Structures are given as structure tokens and as C-alpha cells.
Amino acid sequence: MPFVSPTVTVRRVSDELWEVVEPLVYHGHSDTFVVPAGFRTDFATVPRPVVWLIPRFGRYTLAAVLHDWLVTKGLAAGVVSARDADGLFRRVLRELDVPPVRRWLMWTGVRWGSAASGRWTGWWRDAPLVLAISVLAAPVVAPPAVLITVALAVYAVVETVVIAALPGTRRRTDGGIRL
């Protein structure tokens, strides 16, 4: 296994973020990457409407933490390009025995994420494959994602109404509700 340890040790920072407690070390074909203690991650950055298909953590957690580091600190330091970070992510998913369909869907997602974040370098080289996978996945992924998006919107409205209707209810700074 290319990771020095098959686990990552983290501590909870907030509802969405975790902090790496011990360095996560990955030995690639020619490079070694170290996600240092103190790095913050949300594990797999998955849009909420598709968490049913790809949860935020799983067999791919180590790859997700490494990818988070690569696309933040690694890009800023010039260690990798966005395309290399995403390609490395796909390779690490394979090394972690993530099934092929999930692996390619996750890679497609991070390539779309690169485009959405303005990391266009090399993106167009992958565009035909990203578009093909997206079109093939859409009939399976889009219907439940749309339904979940509508349900989440309805839930948000209901929660807002309940908070407004209950005397003494207020939203906490950490996103929770104090009754």
C-alpha cells in the first residue's frame, strides 16, 4: 500500500471540518506527499444531493484527504497542477481498491470541481472524457439528486418556520439550534 499507514487520525473541528492529527504520508511512483498534522479536510467534498451515491468518507477517505491537500497546499506551492492532483486522486482510488465506476465518477466530480474553482489548466484535455462520463451517469444520478435537492429546500423552509415560530429558539454560531 502506498500510504505509510492504512488509516488517518483526525479530530473534529466543526460540523464539516476535521483536522489531521498525525501526518498522512503517501509514496507515489516518483514522489512522496505528506499531509501534515494540522491540515483541515472535509474528507470527500461531495455535493449534498449526491451524498447518497458517494458518502463523504469510505474506502476512499485517504485519497480524499490527500486530494484536499494537493488542491490547496500542493497547488499553492507548485507541487502539482490541478490536472495532476485529480489524476493522482484517480490513481490512489485504484490503489485503494475503489470499484471502477465509483472511481471514475469521483474523478469526474473532481474534474468538474477544478473547472468550477477556476483551475482550468489541463481541463480541456480531459473534457471529452468528463463530458462522456457525465452524460452516461446523468440518467442514474440526476433524478435522485433533483428529488433530494427539492426535499432539502422544503426542509430548510420548514426549519426556518419552526425556528421563527418557537419563542426563545435561536440559531447558534456553529450552525446548530438552541431550543
C-alpha positions as CSV (number, residue, x, y, z in Angstrom):
1,M,0.0,0.0,0.0
2,P,1.4,3.4,-1.0
3,F,0.3,5.0,2.3
4,V,2.7,4.6,5.2
5,S,-0.3,3.9,7.5
6,P,-3.7,2.5,6.3
7,T,-5.5,5.0,8.5
8,V,-5.7,8.7,9.1
9,T,-6.0,10.1,12.5
10,V,-8.2,13.2,12.8
11,R,-10.1,15.3,15.3
12,R,-13.3,17.1,14.7
13,V,-13.0,20.9,14.3
14,S,-16.6,21.7,13.2
15,D,-19.7,20.0,11.7
16,E,-17.9,19.9,8.4
17,L,-14.2,20.0,9.1
18,W,-11.7,17.6,10.6
19,E,-8.0,18.2,11.4
20,V,-5.3,15.7,10.6
21,V,-3.6,14.8,14.0
22,E,-0.7,12.7,12.6
23,P,0.9,13.2,9.2
24,L,-0.6,11.2,6.3
25,V,2.3,10.0,4.1
26,Y,1.8,8.8,0.5
27,H,4.6,7.3,-1.5
28,G,3.9,7.6,-5.2
29,H,5.8,6.3,-8.2
30,S,8.3,9.1,-8.1
31,D,7.1,11.5,-5.4
32,T,6.2,11.4,-1.7
33,F,3.4,13.6,-0.4
34,V,3.0,14.4,3.2
35,V,-0.3,15.8,4.5
36,P,0.9,17.5,7.7
37,A,-0.7,17.4,11.1
38,G,-3.0,20.4,11.4
39,F,-4.3,20.2,7.9
40,R,-8.1,20.6,7.7
41,T,-10.3,18.5,5.5
42,D,-13.9,17.7,4.9
43,F,-12.9,14.3,3.6
44,A,-14.6,13.8,0.2
45,T,-16.1,17.1,-0.9
46,V,-19.3,15.8,-2.3
47,P,-22.3,18.0,-3.1
48,R,-25.1,17.2,-0.7
49,P,-27.6,16.0,-3.4
50,V,-25.3,13.1,-4.3
51,V,-24.1,12.0,-0.9
52,W,-26.5,9.1,-1.3
53,L,-24.2,7.7,-4.0
54,I,-20.8,8.8,-2.8
55,P,-20.7,9.4,1.0
56,R,-18.2,11.9,2.4
57,F,-16.0,9.0,3.7
58,G,-15.4,5.4,2.9
59,R,-12.7,3.2,1.3
60,Y,-11.5,6.4,-0.5
61,T,-11.0,8.6,2.6
62,L,-7.2,8.6,2.4
63,A,-7.3,9.6,-1.2
64,A,-9.8,12.3,-0.4
65,V,-7.7,13.8,2.3
66,L,-4.6,13.7,0.1
67,H,-6.5,15.3,-2.8
68,D,-7.8,18.1,-0.5
69,W,-4.2,18.8,0.5
70,L,-3.0,18.6,-3.2
71,V,-5.6,21.1,-4.5
72,T,-5.0,23.6,-1.7
73,K,-1.4,23.5,-0.3
74,G,0.1,21.4,-3.2
75,L,-1.3,23.7,-5.9
76,A,-0.3,26.8,-4.0
77,A,3.3,25.5,-3.5
78,G,3.5,24.5,-7.2
79,V,4.0,20.8,-6.2
80,V,1.3,19.7,-8.7
81,S,-1.1,21.0,-11.3
82,A,-4.9,20.7,-10.8
83,R,-4.9,18.0,-13.6
84,D,-2.1,16.1,-11.9
85,A,-3.8,16.3,-8.5
86,D,-7.0,14.9,-10.0
87,G,-5.2,12.2,-11.9
88,L,-3.3,11.2,-8.8
89,F,-6.6,11.1,-6.9
90,R,-7.9,8.6,-9.5
91,R,-4.7,6.5,-9.3
92,V,-4.9,6.4,-5.5
93,L,-8.5,5.4,-5.6
94,R,-7.5,2.5,-7.8
95,E,-4.7,1.6,-5.3
96,L,-7.3,1.6,-2.5
97,D,-9.5,-0.8,-4.5
98,V,-12.3,1.6,-5.0
99,P,-14.6,0.0,-7.6
100,P,-14.1,1.3,-11.1
101,V,-17.5,3.0,-11.6
102,R,-17.3,4.9,-8.3
103,R,-13.6,5.8,-9.0
104,W,-14.4,7.3,-12.4
105,L,-17.5,9.1,-11.1
106,M,-15.3,10.6,-8.3
107,W,-12.6,11.6,-10.8
108,T,-15.3,13.2,-13.0
109,G,-16.6,15.1,-10.0
110,V,-13.2,16.4,-9.0
111,R,-12.5,17.5,-12.7
112,W,-15.8,19.4,-12.6
113,G,-14.7,20.8,-9.2
114,S,-11.5,22.0,-10.8
115,A,-13.4,23.8,-13.5
116,A,-15.8,25.3,-11.0
117,S,-12.9,26.6,-8.9
118,G,-11.2,28.2,-11.9
119,R,-8.4,25.6,-12.2
120,W,-8.6,25.3,-15.9
121,T,-5.0,24.3,-16.7
122,G,-5.2,21.0,-18.5
123,W,-9.0,20.8,-18.0
124,W,-9.8,20.8,-21.7
125,R,-7.6,17.8,-22.3
126,D,-9.9,15.8,-20.1
127,A,-13.2,17.5,-21.2
128,P,-14.3,14.8,-23.7
129,L,-14.0,12.0,-21.1
130,V,-15.5,14.2,-18.3
131,L,-18.5,15.0,-20.6
132,A,-18.9,11.4,-21.7
133,I,-19.0,10.1,-18.2
134,S,-21.3,12.9,-17.1
135,V,-23.8,12.1,-19.9
136,L,-23.7,8.3,-19.1
137,A,-24.1,8.9,-15.4
138,A,-26.9,11.6,-15.7
139,P,-29.8,9.1,-16.0
140,V,-28.8,7.4,-12.8
141,V,-27.6,10.3,-10.8
142,A,-29.8,13.3,-11.8
143,P,-33.3,12.0,-10.9
144,P,-32.5,11.2,-7.2
145,A,-30.3,14.3,-7.0
146,V,-33.1,16.6,-8.1
147,L,-35.6,14.9,-5.7
148,I,-33.1,15.3,-2.8
149,T,-32.5,19.0,-3.8
150,V,-36.2,19.7,-3.6
151,A,-36.5,17.8,-0.3
152,L,-33.6,19.7,1.2
153,A,-35.2,23.0,0.1
154,V,-38.5,22.1,1.7
155,Y,-36.7,21.0,4.9
156,A,-34.9,24.3,5.0
157,V,-38.2,26.2,4.7
158,V,-39.8,24.1,7.5
159,E,-36.8,24.5,9.7
160,T,-36.8,28.3,9.2
161,V,-40.5,28.5,10.0
162,V,-40.1,26.3,13.2
163,I,-37.2,28.4,14.4
164,A,-39.2,31.6,13.8
165,A,-42.4,30.2,15.5
166,L,-40.8,28.8,18.7
167,P,-40.2,31.5,21.3
168,G,-36.6,31.6,22.6
169,T,-35.3,29.5,19.6
170,R,-32.2,30.9,18.0
171,R,-29.5,29.7,15.7
172,R,-26.1,29.1,17.3
173,T,-22.9,30.4,15.7
174,D,-21.8,26.8,15.0
175,G,-24.9,26.2,12.8
176,G,-26.9,24.3,15.4
177,I,-30.2,25.3,17.0
178,R,-30.6,26.2,20.7
179,L,-34.1,25.5,22.0
